[in-house]
Amino acid sequence: MTNSFPGLEAVMIGRGLMADPALISVLQGGKPLERATLRAFHDALYEAYAQAFDSRRNAMLRMKELWFYLIHRFEGAERYGKQLRKASDPRDFEAAVERIFTELPLRPETVPGW
């Protein structure tokens, strides 16, 4: 990127990083995001939020913010995204997440829809 834009001092990658936690690795020549890696990242973050907030419901609400971006990594996720947004109980949220990870193909790249 520095060759194409030599005067560039900084790059904002916040939304892209939310949708693809492996973005920095990919930009440095690493391998693209894999389903198992994404699932491990998701589950670790969810559990850390649940411990930090001492509430799975509050963790779920925080994770919904992440899913606003993350859902765009999956093919055909519109219906599943709606289920995530509507979930008011952590069990419903966790079930929707499970369906996404087991039933939907992971796109090779994020298709921004935000």
C-alpha positions as CSV (number, residue, x, y, z in Angstrom):
1,M,0.0,0.0,0.0
2,T,2.9,2.4,0.7
3,N,4.1,2.0,-2.9
4,S,0.7,3.0,-4.3
5,F,0.2,5.9,-1.7
6,P,3.6,7.1,-0.6
7,G,2.2,10.1,1.3
8,L,-0.2,7.9,3.4
9,E,0.6,8.1,7.1
10,A,-2.3,6.0,8.5
11,V,-5.1,3.8,7.5
12,M,-8.4,3.2,9.3
13,I,-9.3,-0.5,9.3
14,G,-11.8,-0.6,12.2
15,R,-14.9,-1.9,10.3
16,G,-12.8,-4.1,8.1
17,L,-11.1,-5.6,11.2
18,M,-14.5,-6.2,12.9
19,A,-15.7,-8.1,9.8
20,D,-12.4,-10.0,9.3
21,P,-10.3,-10.5,12.5
22,A,-7.5,-11.9,10.2
23,L,-7.3,-8.7,8.1
24,I,-3.9,-7.5,9.4
25,S,-2.4,-11.0,9.0
26,V,-3.8,-11.1,5.4
27,L,-2.4,-7.6,4.6
28,Q,1.0,-8.9,5.8
29,G,0.9,-11.9,3.5
30,G,-0.7,-14.4,6.0
31,K,-3.4,-16.8,5.3
32,P,-7.1,-15.7,5.1
33,L,-9.6,-16.2,7.8
34,E,-10.7,-19.7,8.4
35,R,-14.0,-20.9,9.9
36,A,-12.3,-22.6,12.9
37,T,-10.2,-19.5,13.7
38,L,-13.2,-17.2,13.5
39,R,-15.2,-19.5,15.7
40,A,-12.5,-19.7,18.3
41,F,-12.1,-15.9,18.2
42,H,-15.9,-15.4,18.5
43,D,-16.3,-17.9,21.4
44,A,-13.3,-16.6,23.3
45,L,-14.6,-13.0,23.0
46,Y,-18.1,-14.0,24.0
47,E,-16.8,-15.8,27.1
48,A,-14.5,-12.9,28.0
49,Y,-17.4,-10.5,27.8
50,A,-19.6,-12.8,29.9
51,Q,-17.0,-12.9,32.6
52,A,-16.2,-9.2,32.4
53,F,-19.9,-8.2,32.6
54,D,-20.9,-11.1,34.9
55,S,-23.8,-11.5,32.5
56,R,-24.4,-13.6,29.4
57,R,-27.1,-11.2,28.4
58,N,-24.8,-8.2,28.4
59,A,-22.2,-10.2,26.6
60,M,-24.8,-11.1,24.0
61,L,-25.7,-7.4,23.5
62,R,-22.0,-6.6,23.0
63,M,-21.6,-9.5,20.6
64,K,-24.6,-8.3,18.5
65,E,-22.5,-5.1,17.7
66,L,-19.7,-7.4,16.4
67,W,-22.2,-9.4,14.4
68,F,-23.4,-6.3,12.6
69,Y,-20.1,-6.5,10.7
70,L,-19.2,-10.2,11.0
71,I,-22.5,-11.5,9.4
72,H,-21.1,-10.2,6.0
73,R,-18.5,-13.0,6.0
74,F,-21.2,-15.6,5.5
75,E,-23.1,-16.5,2.3
76,G,-26.9,-16.2,2.6
77,A,-26.8,-14.9,6.1
78,E,-29.8,-12.5,5.9
79,R,-32.3,-14.7,7.7
80,Y,-29.7,-15.7,10.3
81,G,-28.7,-12.1,10.8
82,K,-32.3,-11.3,11.6
83,Q,-32.4,-14.1,14.1
84,L,-29.3,-12.7,15.8
85,R,-30.7,-9.2,16.0
86,K,-34.1,-10.4,17.4
87,A,-32.6,-12.7,20.0
88,S,-33.4,-11.4,23.5
89,D,-32.2,-14.5,25.4
90,P,-28.5,-15.6,25.3
91,R,-29.7,-19.2,24.5
92,D,-31.5,-18.0,21.3
93,F,-28.4,-15.9,20.4
94,E,-26.1,-18.9,20.9
95,A,-28.4,-21.1,18.8
96,A,-28.4,-18.6,16.0
97,V,-24.6,-18.4,16.1
98,E,-24.3,-22.2,16.1
99,R,-26.5,-22.3,13.0
100,I,-24.4,-19.7,11.2
101,F,-21.2,-21.5,11.9
102,T,-22.5,-24.9,11.0
103,E,-24.8,-24.2,8.0
104,L,-23.4,-21.2,6.1
105,P,-20.4,-21.1,3.9
106,L,-17.7,-18.6,4.9
107,R,-17.0,-16.1,2.1
108,P,-13.4,-15.7,1.0
109,E,-13.7,-12.0,1.6
110,T,-16.0,-9.7,3.4
111,V,-18.8,-8.2,1.4
112,P,-19.4,-4.9,3.1
113,G,-23.1,-4.2,3.8
114,W,-22.9,-1.7,6.5
